[in-house]
Amino acid sequence: TPHFSTRNRRSPPPLCVVGEMAIPYYTGHVTDWITGEADSSAFERALWMMSALTVGSALAEFLCDYLYNTTMNHFHTRFQSNVFRAVLRQEVGFFHANKTGDITSRVTTDTDTMSEALSSDLSLLMWYLMRGVFLYAMMLWLSVPLTLFVTVALPFILLVPKLSGKFHKNLALQVQESLAKANEVATETFQAISTVRSFANEDGAARRYDQKLQETYKLNKWEAVAYAASMWTSDLSGLALKVGILYYGGRLVTLGSVSSGELVTFVLYEMEFSTAVRVLLSVSPRVEKAVGSSEKLFEYIDRTPQISSSGTLTPQDLQGHVLMRDVSFSYPDREGPPVLKGVSLELRPGTVTALVGPSGSGKSTLVALLERFYEPQSGQVTLDGRELSKYDHRFLHEKVALVSQSPVLFARSLHRNIAYGLGEKSQEEVAGVARRVGAHRFIARMSCGYDTDAGETGGQISGGQRQGVAIARALIRDPRVLILDDATSALDMESQQQVEKEIYEGEARRRRSVLLISHRLRSVERADRILVMEDGEIQEEGTHLELMEKKGVYWQLVQRQQNGAEGSNNGFVDVDREHL
């Protein structure tokens, strides 16, 4: 949690309060002079003191506002950064269990709401709370009976609006949740705009978004009613108090208990005191709303990731030997049988291991475990004989590189996308790795070359080009384990051959373990070993020739693809891929 000094923030307000409290006091002296209860020298002293205190109070308030708002802006920046980092620390399963719109709304909208309350509403709350304390003390000094009369009215001023404030807080929470759902619809629609456009469902998406907005609008109306009720009760009680003070104060003047000037001073103090109370009552619901918004934020900050990133191993001599022993796994947010059932496999340095199988067989789930997106319920996954949890998080993902079928690029240059997460890389390094996988050919033809912006999620370039850039992004790390999860499905034939050449004949092959998942079974024929998965288990293992001789599951897949029985995509699009 960011630390900031409270001494500078709180020291100016007493100066402002004392200055402003003195002005009604000297106004009473002026009144006594007008009524003949004081001499002319008192009038002159009162005017000079009022002028001096007004200037001093204004300067002190300026200093107070400057220091406080500067501190709060710094706090907001740090807090929003901390929330974002806390979300990034969570395991991948957290993002599957929570909707993207909800998470985004918490990090942006809720932090803004809380920041606004801290920078303005909380400042007003503190300022008028201090004013109220000083004003009440001055009222007691002037007239205890009148002050006791005001005190009797306080429960009506404070408690009744407080009850409506609780209702307002509950409604504020519901509004935030409803707004998050609307943001989720917008995010989902914009991310899938090509699908929406291809089915001509723009009106349907707009109607769905309008429906969510209408739900938010209805809640906002009730929230406005609750806020108005809070203000109405405050104003009504304040008006009743003024009438009572004028009546009772007039009687005290008649009896000689207070002078006319003292009554004027008391009335001015009471008016400012009532103003302070009204401001406190109007600001309190907004602060409560911010508290409601902050509850989810602090849940994120305080949440302990289910998958720890506390590993420290960063061995310089990593070989890339992966061993999976008797691993079983089920997704936490899914019911049904395990996705993986007692799977064991080995990835050896210098070899290419292919993994094939029909849809739903568990291939991409296996990849998720190798990337430590999830932990297995039973069994063990090791790298060079050590569990994946023992390795430093950044080191592990530099040395175990993944390229998926639909890689995501970022809205920045192709150069920065290839060097993503590695800091500064020279043009020669980036272009060199792009040449090895055939990406340099199409990048060089672009008008801006490597400075071309990929667009959001890489939408400014084709699917095949995204895959080429993503493969280059993985290889520039010189990983010890390379996982290609159908990563060449959109490449043209020339680029496909260049990538295969890098995999099977490249200079780095001997120091790297490769796991190749592909729907183009022809591209796995050269693999040193082929694993065939079905129903979460490895059913067959061997070379292409050995498996063809067995005429088992692999042979059937090859026959289907050759005969075109299940279409160009072999009919098994991996349903597990959504978890990546």
C-alpha positions, 0 to 999 in steps of 0.5 A: 500500500502506498505510504504518504505523509499526513502531517503536511496534509492536515496542518493547514486546516486549523489555520483556515478554521481559526481564521474563518471562525473569527470573522463571525465573532468580529461581526458580532462586535460590529453589531454591538457598535451599531446598537450602541453597545460598544465604542468606535475603537472596537469597530475599527479593530474588528474591521482590521482583524476581519480583513487580516484573518480573511486573507490569512485564511484564504492563503492557508486554504490554498496551501491545504488544497494544493498539498492534499490534492497533489498527495491524493493524485499520487495515491490514485496513480499508485493505487491503480497500479497496485490493483493492476499488478495484483490482478496480473499476479493471479493464476490463469484460472482466475481470468477464466472464472471471472469475466473480462468486463468485470475485471476491467471495470474494477481496475478502471471504473472502480479505482476512478470512483474511489479516487474521486471520493478520496481527492474531493469528497474525502477532502470535503469530509475532513474539512467540514468535520474540522469546521464543525468541531470548531464551530460547536466549540465557539457556540458553546462559548457564546451560549450554552442554552442555545448550543444545547438546543442545537444539540437536541436537534442533532439526532434528527439531522444526522440519524435520519439521513444516515438511514437513507445513506445505508440504502444508498450504499446498497444501491451503489454496489448494485449499480457498479455490478450492473455497469460491469455487466454492461462493460462485459457485453461491450468488451465481448462484442468489440473483441469478436467484431468480425464474427458479429459483422459476418453474421450481420448481428450488429442490431442484436449486439446493440439490443443486448447492450441496451438491455444491460444499460436499461438495467443500470438506468433503473438502478441509477433512478433508485439510487438518485431517489435515495440520494434525494431522500438523504438531502431532503431530510437534511434540509428539512431538519436544518430549516426547523433548527433555524426557526427554533434558534431565532425563537429561543434566541430572541427570548434570551436577548429579551431576558438579557442572557445574551447581547444582540451581537452575541446572538448575531454571532451565534446565528452565523456560527449556527448557519455555518455549522448547519452548512457543515452538517449538510455537506457532511451528510451529502458527501457521506453517501458518496464516500460510502459509494466509494467504499462499496467500490473499493471492497472488490478492489481490496479483494483483488489486492488481498487475494492470494494466487492459487498458483504461487510464483515464489520459485527462485531457481534460475539455472544457467545450464538448463537442458530442457528435459521435461518429464510428466509423471502420471498426471491427472487434471480437471478444470476447477470451473468445469464439472465432469470426468478428468480432462487428463487421466494418468498422463506420462510423457517425456520431452528430451533435448534435441528431439521433436515430440509430436502430439496428435489426437481428436478434439477434446482429447486433452492436448491443449490442457496438457500444454497449459500444465507445461506452461504452469497455467494450472497445477495438476490434481495428481502427478508431477511435472518436472523440468531438468528433474525439478518441479516447475514451481521451484523455478523463477516465474520470469525465467521459466517462461523465458525458457519454456516458450509457447505459440498457440494457433491464434496468437495475440499480438499487441498494439505496437510495432512488429519489432516490439512485438517480436521483442515483447518482454525482453526490453531492447533488442537490436534490429539485427537480432529481430530481423535475424530471427524473423528470417529463420521463420520466413516472417522477414519476407512479408515484413520487409514488403510493408511500407513501415517494415518492422515499425508497422503497427500490428493493431489491437490483438494484431488485427492489422495483419493476417492470421498467417502473419500473426503466427509468423511474428509469434513464432519469431517472438518465441524463438528470439528467447532461445528457449530450451522448451518450444511448444507449438500448439497448431502454430503453423495452421495459417502459414502458407506452404513456403513459410511452413517449410521454413518453420519446419526447417528451423525445427528439424534442422536449425542450429538450436535443435540440439539444445532444445526440446520441441513439442509439436501439436498440429492438425496437419499430420503430414507436418509431424511425420518427421518427428522423433516421437509421436504421441496419440491422445484420446479421452485424456490418455496417451493411447499410442506412442512411436514414430510415424512408420511404427504407428502406421504399422499398428493401424490404430488411432493414429492410422485412422486419423491419417486415413481420414485426413487423406480421404478428406472425410472431416474437412480441411481442419481434420474435424477436430478443433480443440475445445480445450483451447479456450482455456489458453 
